[in-house]
């Protein structure tokens, strides 16, 4: 009824299958670790540029967008005014933070801020596709607004952590 077989008959097959599974498992494991590390770096550095939450933007902006009725020039005006508010928020927070840091930490923050400004410029320039028309201009405008509000919030978090 039951067939008994020698281990030597099965062992080569199992060994070959195990090797394939181990290799695949190692590759998946390495890829997973790499992705986790990349996501952690991006998340920690706020480089994912997730849209700013409503509480990151002013009530004036929300009211302005509501009143615009989807009219593009009005929406651009809302974005411009909110960008000015968020830029002022960012600059005020940056100055407060700098006033509380040691000289070495000031240098590090200055270096980081300069790099962030270059990144924001390059990132939002990408969104402005000259062939993309009004939508591309709106994307670039939204990019500047979102990244500035996100950076302002990040600096506020640094300030609170002191």
Buried (B, 14 or more C-beta within 10 A) or exposed (E): EEEEEEEEEEEEEEEEEEEEEEEEEEEEEEEEEEEEEEEEEEEEEBBEBEEBEEEBBBEEBEEBBEEBEEEEEBBBEBBEBBBEBBBEBBEEBBEBBBEEBEEEBBEEBEEEBEEBEEBBEEBBEEBBEEEEEEEBBBBBBBBBBBBBBBBBBBBBEBBEEE
